[in-house]
Amino acid sequence: MTEETTITAPMPGVFYRRSDPDEAPFVEKGDRVEAGDVVCLVGVMKNFHEITADAAGVVGEILVEDEAPIEAGQELVRLTSE
């Protein structure tokens, strides 16, 4: 049975898929993540907060475009468990 988990924004800010423009994204669709793995950053007033997976799973969908403004509680990444 497959379950979905959605990672949501804990605060408003800007969504970043990578730590630096020259770096690869933290995750891509289809990647396997473990609980505690960083999946994105949220930038707030030049401070960057790591957003981590709450559970293990496979990245099913990245719901926000890189560098897009986000709101607290907004869905960011959807994981599926096997």
Long-range contacts (C-beta under 8 A, 24 or more apart in sequence): 2-80, 2-81, 2-82, 3-80, 3-81, 4-60, 4-78, 4-79, 4-80, 4-81, 5-53, 5-54, 5-55, 5-57, 5-78, 5-79, 5-80, 5-81, 6-75, 6-76, 6-77, 6-78, 6-79, 7-39, 7-40, 7-51, 7-53, 7-54, 7-75, 7-76, 7-77, 7-78, 7-79, 8-73, 8-74, 8-75, 8-76, 9-42, 9-51, 9-70, 9-71, 9-72, 9-73, 9-74, 9-76, 10-42, 10-49, 10-51, 10-72, 11-42, 11-44, 11-49, 11-72, 12-44, 12-69, 12-70, 12-71, 12-72, 13-42, 13-43, 13-44, 13-49, 13-69, 13-70, 14-42, 14-43, 14-44, 14-67, 14-68, 14-69, 14-70, 15-40, 15-41, 15-42, 15-64, 15-65, 15-66, 15-67, 15-68, 15-69, 15-70, 15-76, 16-40, 16-41, 16-42, 16-43, 16-48, 16-66, 16-67, 17-62, 17-66, 18-66, 19-48, 25-66, 27-59, 27-62, 27-77, 28-59, 28-62, 29-59, 29-60, 29-61, 29-62, 30-58, 30-59, 31-58, 31-59, 32-56, 32-57, 32-58, 32-59, 33-57, 33-58, 33-59, 33-79, 39-76, 39-77, 40-76, 40-77, 42-70, 51-76, 53-77, 53-79, 55-79, 55-81, 56-81, 57-81, 57-82, 58-82
